[in-house]
Amino acid sequence: MSATFGGRPGRQSRISRWLRGRRPQEAVGSEDREALLLAAAAAGLPLAPAAHPVGYRCSCERVGCPTPARHPVSFAWQTQSTTDPAQVERWARGNPEANFITATGMLHDVLDVPLEAGRAALERLLAEGVGVGPVAESDDGRMLFFTETRGTPEDEDEWWPCELDSHPETDEDHPGLRWHCRGSYVLVPPARLPGDDGRSVRWVRGPEHALPEPLLLLETLTDACEKYVGEEPTGAVWPLQR
């Protein structure tokens, strides 16, 4: 799935060049932010507005917010999430400070691993010629591999669960590999994290890369997590049933 980026000629190659030349933690301007969000939506990543950092705090002003600047602003984020460029543009311009989440399990999934494991796995996958899709790095120590989704079948008997399934409230139960699918979300680049040191979530490989089938990446990611996390993921790695 390749992005057209709103149908504006030259935008895909321009964003690709910008991503390659950008230094880690380099500030993202408002025009670049909007272009990157529209690129994500055009690539099929449903977006919804999220909280943003206010220093070390969260813009939601909740005392003791458990996920500062990492959560949607609306409880209806699953139905609100959209790839409509006009809506994304309105949100981005209406709140220039907002982060955005992308809802998983609708049009795509995310395999989320510790940063060191992810970097090692990415190097190995590329060396082996595997078609890796979009990949993002987060300065909270995670790497996100965007993939096709396992789907949302009409017949629930067709759904196959996995012990790696992760939701925002269960992330602590998955210190190694997390599989964000139905009912979950992740921050989509460009996003800012709390602190005064410019921490962010940014693309390593942009959304112009086609989404791969998740099982093409899973074994390599699992192997890397075993090495860097120091233990095998708990439970079954492969689908329990289909």
C-alpha positions, 0 to 999 in steps of 0.5 A: 500500500503506497501513499499518495499523500493527498494527491499532491505531486512530489510530496512522497519523494520530498517527505522521504528525502526529509526523513532520510536527512533528519537528525534524531530529535530534530524539531518538526515544523507545523507544515512538516507535521501536517504533511507527515500526518496526512502521509500516514492517513493516506497510507491507511493508518486511521488517526485520532487526536491525542494528548500532548506534553506540557513540560513533564505533565500531560495536557489532559491535566489528570492528576497522576495520568498513567500515560502522559501525552500518549492517550487519545483525547476522546473516549470515542477514539475507535469510532473517531479514527479516520484516514480522511485527509480533510478531517486530519487536516482540520484536527492538525490545524485546530490543535497544533500541539496535539499528538495523534494516535493510530487505531490498530486492528482496523486497517493495520497492526503494530508489532512493538518491541524494545528499541535495541531488539528492534534495531537488531531485528530491522538490520537482520530483516533488511539484510535478508531482503524481507519487505519491512514496512513503516517503522517508528522509534520512540524515545521511551525505548520502543520500536514500532513495526507497522504491518497488515492486520489480522483482520476483523472478521464478521464471524468471531469464530474466525478470529485467532487470538495471540498471547502477545495481544497488547492494549494500552492498559496491559503494556506492563504485562508485555515487556518484550514483544507486544502485538497491538491489534483490535482495541489498541492504539499507538502514537503515530509520528511525529509525536512529542513525549513529556520532558524538556529534552525533545523526546519524540516518536519519529519515523525510521522508515516512513509510511510510503513503505507497503505494510507487510504480513505480520508473520513475516516479521514475527519470528525475527522480532521474537528472536531479537527480544529473547536476546535483548530482554533476556527471557522468552516472551511468556505464553505462546508466540504463534496463533493459538487457532485460526 
